[in-house]
Amino acid sequence: MSSDDDGLTGRGRVTVFAMFGTVFGYATHHLDERRIGDVAVIGPLTPGVEWPRLWQMARSCGRPTAKDTELAQWILTQATRAFVCGSDRIAHFPDRGWKLEPGGKRVSFETTYANRDQLRTGNLTVEGLTPDHTAERPTLYTA
């Protein structure tokens, strides 16, 4: 795990999903043209929500003794669930530009997890989203 001072931009598949009322984006960044060493990029899209909220959710829902790697796996599992199963998915875009702002958090997995070598979280923006896409959702649960 390390703090990440560099931002990241990309273009590709983006899944927009809600979790505990907050809307998040999930994109994939490929480290090279071979598409080996994929990075999961996840961040909040709801206005006024900052990236540490995602880690607070993981901490609230995870084991009390969980380390950052386990929390990162929980975060990636929630995004993968939205992408694969459609759980709480708001939208899916096969080709959309996105930007992860500098200053987020990066966790590298010891072995590939959910086809990803690392997770990068931070404040995320996605091209072409409407206020309906990013508005906070009603929820019965809090995290």
C-alpha positions in Angstrom: 0.0 0.0 0.0 1.2 3.5 -0.8 0.0 6.9 -1.1 -0.3 7.9 -4.7 0.7 11.4 -5.7 0.2 10.9 -9.5 -3.2 11.0 -11.1 -4.2 8.5 -13.8 -6.3 8.9 -16.9 -7.7 6.3 -19.2 -10.4 5.3 -21.7 -12.3 2.1 -21.7 -15.0 0.2 -19.8 -16.6 2.0 -16.9 -19.2 0.6 -14.5 -21.2 3.1 -12.4 -22.7 1.5 -9.3 -24.2 2.5 -5.9 -23.1 1.2 -2.5 -24.7 2.4 0.7 -26.2 5.3 -1.2 -23.0 6.6 -2.7 -22.3 6.2 -6.4 -18.9 4.9 -7.5 -17.1 4.3 -10.8 -15.1 1.3 -11.6 -12.6 1.3 -14.5 -9.7 -0.8 -15.6 -6.3 0.6 -16.5 -3.9 -1.6 -18.5 -0.2 -1.2 -17.7 0.8 -2.0 -21.3 -0.6 -3.0 -24.7 -0.5 -6.7 -23.8 -3.2 -6.0 -21.1 -1.1 -7.7 -18.5 -0.9 -6.2 -15.1 -4.3 -4.7 -15.0 -5.2 -2.1 -12.4 -8.6 -1.6 -10.9 -9.6 2.1 -10.6 -12.4 2.9 -8.2 -13.6 6.2 -6.9 -16.7 8.1 -5.8 -18.8 9.9 -8.3 -21.4 11.4 -6.0 -20.7 15.1 -5.6 -19.2 16.0 -2.2 -18.0 12.5 -1.4 -14.2 12.0 -1.2 -12.3 8.8 -1.8 -11.6 7.9 1.9 -15.3 7.2 2.2 -14.7 4.0 0.2 -12.1 2.8 2.7 -14.4 3.7 5.6 -17.1 1.5 4.1 -14.6 -1.4 3.7 -13.5 -0.9 7.3 -17.1 -0.9 8.6 -18.0 -4.1 6.6 -14.8 -6.0 6.9 -13.2 -7.9 9.8 -12.0 -5.6 12.6 -8.4 -6.9 12.1 -8.4 -6.6 8.3 -5.3 -5.0 6.8 -5.3 -2.8 3.7 -4.9 -5.7 1.3 -8.0 -7.4 2.6 -9.9 -4.2 2.6 -8.8 -3.5 -1.0 -10.1 -7.0 -2.0 -13.4 -6.2 -0.4 -13.6 -3.0 -2.4 -12.7 -4.7 -5.6 -15.3 -7.5 -4.9 -18.1 -4.9 -4.6 -17.1 -3.3 -7.9 -16.8 -6.7 -9.6 -20.2 -7.7 -8.3 -21.7 -4.6 -9.9 -19.9 -5.2 -13.2 -20.5 -9.0 -13.5 -23.9 -9.5 -11.7 -25.4 -6.0 -12.2 -25.9 -5.6 -8.5 -26.7 -1.9 -7.8 -25.4 -1.0 -11.3 -26.6 2.3 -12.5 -24.8 2.3 -15.9 -22.2 0.5 -17.9 -20.2 2.2 -20.6 -18.0 0.1 -22.9 -15.8 3.1 -24.0 -15.7 6.1 -21.8 -12.9 8.5 -20.7 -12.1 8.8 -17.0 -9.6 10.5 -14.7 -8.4 9.6 -11.2 -7.2 12.7 -9.4 -3.8 12.7 -7.7 -3.6 11.9 -4.0 -5.5 8.7 -3.7 -4.5 5.3 -2.4 -2.8 2.4 -4.1 -2.7 -1.3 -2.9 -0.8 -4.0 -4.8 -2.0 -7.5 -4.4 0.6 -10.3 -3.6 -1.1 -12.4 -6.3 -3.6 -11.5 -8.9 -7.1 -10.9 -7.4 -10.2 -10.8 -9.5 -7.9 -10.5 -12.5 -6.3 -7.3 -11.1 -2.7 -6.8 -9.8 -3.5 -3.6 -7.9 -6.3 -1.3 -6.8 -6.1 2.4 -7.1 -8.7 4.5 -5.4 -9.2 8.3 -5.5 -11.6 11.0 -6.6 -12.8 9.9 -10.0 -14.5 11.7 -12.8 -16.0 10.1 -15.8 -16.9 11.8 -19.1 -20.5 12.4 -20.0 -22.2 11.5 -16.7 -25.4 13.3 -15.8 -26.6 14.3 -12.4 -29.0 11.4 -12.5 -26.0 9.0 -12.8 -24.1 10.5 -9.8 -26.9 11.5 -7.4 -26.9 9.9 -4.0 -29.3 6.9 -3.8 -31.7 6.0 -1.1 -30.4 3.1 1.1 -31.6 1.1 4.1 -28.0 0.5 5.2 -25.2 2.7 6.4 -21.5 1.8 6.4 
